[in-house]
Amino acid sequence: TNEQRIATGFLRNNATTDEGGVIPEEYRVEYAVDRVKTTAVVWMGLTMECGQCHNHKYDPITQEDYYRFFAYFNQAADPGMQTRNGNQTPTAQVAASDTSDKKQQLTAELAAAEAALDAHKAGAQAAFLAWANEAAKGEKKPAIPEDVAVHLPLDDAQGDAPAVLLADGQRQGKVHGAASWVEGKQLGALRCDGSNFIDAGDVANFERTDAFSYGAWIRPPGGAGGAALARMDDGAAYRGFDLYVSGGRVSVHIIHSWPSNAVKVTTEQALKPDQWQHVFMTYDGSSKAAGITIYFDGVKQKWNIEQDGLRDTIRTEKTLYVGRRNPGSPFRGDIDDVRVYARQLSEAEVQSLAGSDGVAALLAKSPEAWSPEERAALENHYFHSRDKAYRQKNAATAKLRTQLAALDKPVSTVMVMQDVPQPRMTYILERGNYASPRKDHPVEPGVPSVLPPLPEDAPPNRLGLARWLVQPDHPLTARVAVNRYWHMLFGTGLVKTLEDFGSQGESPSHPELLDWLAVDFVEHGWDVKRTL
């Protein structure tokens, strides 16, 4: 949960540097060393730092034990050179804390609205089947989804005033730079030379929890690219979304803050240079890379995930641009028939936009021959494109989703722990020196050998370490905690050395009492209030 991520900020409260001339890797290692020391002292009352440089004759924690523990914190994504301009990423958003009643109300309203949508669908099945029957008999032409939110046909463009058609019938839009109109896939098209673009205005300001789809016919020359479509603020860590071409491959970015709070996928296949191709993406509102589908000419593309950690808003005050982001990544190539939908289109609908009519192909079958997926695709098309009452109910439902998401609008940020996407190798450092890793002695994450082993199913990361720290048979965590509470109440601990339960610390004055308090604390759910 976000609350759990915020709690990891405890480990980000170490001293950092932004001093010019420092060696970032040296300080990155220092931060990990600090986190090892703090975690050991706070949770277990152990002084582990002696193992950083070498073994000690009477210290049961060996150097290898130390670096196995160190490995958990060696994966942190925060850099060695940090910033003094606000919180250093990775960060998490902190929402207002007094919205629970409103959230509960909106959640109930949303559930009722979604139930009403389902009921409408169930009650309109006869109308749906009647439409399917008539459509199958009718003229075979692409069944283009009609509920387009933003449409730039770019066919009747004159000068610097292209037609940007909105769902409510309004027209707007302006070309910046020299307008260059060429023959397109469908009549006219805009030729982008890197200096011109279209500002489509304050439209398509989606939230990460919204489902949406967008794309266009594009014709990039070999080796060229850029953002064909974007509502993105480069100056705010690239917040927003885009359709980006680089080296012929197509990427979709959906971003709160790049790179730590974002989704990015990139196609394995490249576009063919100097040829018109229909490039379209659909997104399901899940905030996950798996929720994105990219199509070339109506065909699903395989893609690679480059980021998959979107957690916060993607809304921006910047407007929708065709031909660049705001203000960078200019597109070079031709663009035609730009479309944005405020929902996730089906595969058949995307095929219709690309000219290979998937809807007509499904309608050619009898309803009895439809697979569940095919029926769902046709229903999706019918209810969103042909059923006005459904569209109205769906718009009201989407509004409730937006209102619910707005309650999580952040009021602040907090630094949190996050692991790097590709795990770092951890080695024993000769005499603790960051520049002297013993490449012949790699270590895996683990805990001191003198303490109970990790649970068999514990993942090799900080989550596994956290579960180990609070497992019921851990000999230190609960004892260290209740000893501190005793000190808070009575001015001295049952173990006077609060931060040293090791061989150099004092023995407990009342060991049986300490044991009883620790067991009672664990058996009652680590309830601090009850214990106090």
Stockholm file with secondary structure:
# STOCKHOLM 1.0

chainA/1-532         TNEQRIATGFLRNNATTDEGGVIPEEYRVEYAVDRVKTTAVVWMGLTMECGQCHNHKYDPITQEDYYRFFAYFNQAADPGMQTRNGNQTPTAQVAASDTSDKKQQLTAELAAAEAALDAHKAGAQAAFLAWANEAAKGEKKPAIPEDVAVHLPLDDAQGDAPAVLLADGQRQGKVHGAASWVEGKQLGALRCDGSNFIDAGDVANFERTDAFSYGAWIRPPGGAGGAALARMDDGAAYRGFDLYVSGGRVSVHIIHSWPSNAVKVTTEQALKPDQWQHVFMTYDGSSKAAGITIYFDGVKQKWNIEQDGLRDTIRTEKTLYVGRRNPGSPFRGDIDDVRVYARQLSEAEVQSLAGSDGVAALLAKSPEAWSPEERAALENHYFHSRDKAYRQKNAATAKLRTQLAALDKPVSTVMVMQDVPQPRMTYILERGNYASPRKDHPVEPGVPSVLPPLPEDAPPNRLGLARWLVQPDHPLTARVAVNRYWHMLFGTGLVKTLEDFGSQGESPSHPELLDWLAVDFVEHGWDVKRTL
#=GR chainA/1-532 SS CHHHHHHGGGGGCSCCBCCTTCCHHHHHHHHHHHHHHHHHHHHHCCCCGGGGTCCCTTCSSCHHHHHHHHHHHTTBCSCSBCCSSSCCSSEEEEECSSCHHHHHHHHHHHHHHHHHHHHHHHHTHHHHHHHHHHHHHSCCCCCCCSCEEEEECCSSCBTTBCCEEETTSCEECEEESCCCEEECSSSEEEEEESSCEEEEESCCCCCTTSCEEEEEEEECCTTCCEEEEEEEEGGGTTEEEEEEEETTEEEEEEEEETTTEEEEEEESSCCCTTSCEEEEEEECSSSSGGGEEEEETTEECCEEEEEECCCSCCCCSSCEEESSCBSSCCCEEEEEEEEEESSCCCHHHHHHHTTSCHHHHHHTSCGGGCCHHHHHHHHHHHHHHTCHHHHHHHHHHHHHHHHHHHTTCEEEEEECCCBCSSCCCEEEEGGGCTTCEEEEEEECSCCCTTSCCCCTTCCSSHHHHHHHHTSTTCSSHHHHHHHHHHHHHHSSCSSSCTTCCSTTSCCCSSHHHHHHHHHHHHHTTTCHHHHC
#=GC SS_cons         CHHHHHHGGGGGCSCCBCCTTCCHHHHHHHHHHHHHHHHHHHHHCCCCGGGGTCCCTTCSSCHHHHHHHHHHHTTBCSCSBCCSSSCCSSEEEEECSSCHHHHHHHHHHHHHHHHHHHHHHHHTHHHHHHHHHHHHHSCCCCCCCSCEEEEECCSSCBTTBCCEEETTSCEECEEESCCCEEECSSSEEEEEESSCEEEEESCCCCCTTSCEEEEEEEECCTTCCEEEEEEEEGGGTTEEEEEEEETTEEEEEEEEETTTEEEEEEESSCCCTTSCEEEEEEECSSSSGGGEEEEETTEECCEEEEEECCCSCCCCSSCEEESSCBSSCCCEEEEEEEEEESSCCCHHHHHHHTTSCHHHHHHTSCGGGCCHHHHHHHHHHHHHHTCHHHHHHHHHHHHHHHHHHHTTCEEEEEECCCBCSSCCCEEEEGGGCTTCEEEEEEECSCCCTTSCCCCTTCCSSHHHHHHHHTSTTCSSHHHHHHHHHHHHHHSSCSSSCTTCCSTTSCCCSSHHHHHHHHHHHHHTTTCHHHHC
//
